[in-house]
Amino acid sequence: MTDNARRRSRERLEERERGILDAATKLFATAGFHATSTRKIAAAAGVSEGTVFHYFGSKNELMLGILDRFYNEVLNPRAAEILDTVMDTRGRLRALAIHHVSSLAADNALMMRLLQVYVGVDLEILGQDKQSPLRDLNRSYVGHLDRAVREGIERGDLRSNLETRPLRDLFFGTLEYGLRTHMYRHGTEGLDSYVDALLEPLLEGLSQSQRSKTPAELTERLEEACERLERTADRWETAKP
């Protein structure tokens, strides 16, 4: 077989795999994991059911393949690019936030729905006491936020006593909750501005100027920030008839 023939054969195999993943992505997100059979996936991809099993041994492997592609082809490359091109700490955190919500919101928030589906499947299949494959994917992705925060502390832009784990939860939890409420009412319209409104109180609490606050004062500021986030969400919910 010539090099050109090998290349064309490899391209056909890769295209078929992408087609199977695309079909499974839409079916899992719309019909649900358990209601979607490999037969339906094969029909939507235009291949035989045996071909699906040739590429993926089970529906769970298919789901993991979808998420692996999303993390490693969408989330991670752009996050790494942001850190390599944006130096300002606030600019980095804003760019990471917009990238996160826009990626989840793409195609009518298909990937957000799929991640929610997988969380239930993951716990059901693996059990809460076992290591989740999704955890490994998340670990590599949130490392970009960790780097932005670590370098922000080194520059003196952020407080030196920040704890990584609760900060991750606050950052991504705020964005994903805000995305759900915003898209329910407005779709993707005005999403960047909404992200800015969500981040403003969070970034204020992370800034170096807060370093001298006592624990009680910091707790009070965090509660105030949460209240502002709730008021912001309420305003956006009622902004349109």
Secondary structure, DSSP 8 states (H G I E B T S, - for coil): --HHHHHHHHHHHHHHHHHHHHHHHHHHHHH-TTT--HHHHHHHHTS-HHHHHHH-SSHHHHHHHHHHHHIIIIIHHHHHHHHHH--SHHHHHHHHHHHHHHHHHHHHHHHHHHHHHHHHHHHHHH-TTS--HHHHHHHHHHHHHHHHHHHHHHHTSB-TT--HHHHHHHHHHHHHHHHHHHHHHHTTTTHHHHHHHHHHHHHHHHBGGGTT--HHHHHHHHHHHHHHHHHHHHHHHHS--
